[in-house]
Amino acid sequence: DIQMTQSPSSLSASVGDRVTITCRASQSISSYLNWYQQKPGKAPKLLIYAASSLQSGVPSRFSGSGSGTDLTLTISSLQPEDFATYYCQQSYNTPRTFGGGTKVEIK
Amino acid sequence: QVQLVESGGGVVQPGRSLRLSCAASGFTFSSYGMHWVRQAPGKGLEWVALIWYDGNDKYYTDSVKGRFTISRDNSKNTLYLQMNSLRAEDTAVYYCATDGPPQDYGGSYPLDYWGQGTLVTVSS
């Protein structure tokens, strides 16, 4: 099974900050990597698919990059509504494993 | 619009069974693969199972193999998860989600639509 390791597991940031979250796969997953945002008590929401493509309706301050084993999610200017937990997930093969999550908190 | 509504959760004793349902609407259910994903209280997301659009292929995470069965009834637009021999560690919110078709998502297979989840608590 492919293991997905996210870092950091949590971070504190201020509105307007640039935030970067890293996802490392235990083997190459090419660009089969998706990012989700989850707010407390809500279902996850797809943000980015295929490593770098923005889901329809998602603000352009979100971006994804990388391929192979090291991929990143960047929020260029953190907004109040972005405080949430973010998960990566590989769709290279089954089981479709998720990373452990990164909780973005207000500093 | 796409709607996924899970039901069937509740409190169950260890070793007992429970069947979850996910009613789908707003899209052609029979054309999409479907997933179950769970989230234990205060924990991260865990992928559980996937079934292809026609029900012919099924995949499971190791911890539920032999105990859980994913199935679907395309005539009823409904996805199921039969959970047997339940354990305390199966306690979680269970979400159903659609498998995004690769032609729409650059060859990737994201989980593009999610239900609101149903809570399963395994406790004596």
Interface residues (C-beta under 8 A of the other chain):
Chain A: D1 S31 Y32 L33 N34 Y36 Q38 K42 A43 P44 K45 L46 Y49 A50 A51 S53 Q55 T85 Y87 Q89 S91 T94 P95 R96 T97 F98 G99 G100 G101
Chain B: H35 V37 G44 L45 E46 W47 L50 Y59 Y60 T61 D62 Y95 G100 Y105 G106 G107 S108 Y109 P110 L111 D112 W114 G115 Q116 G117
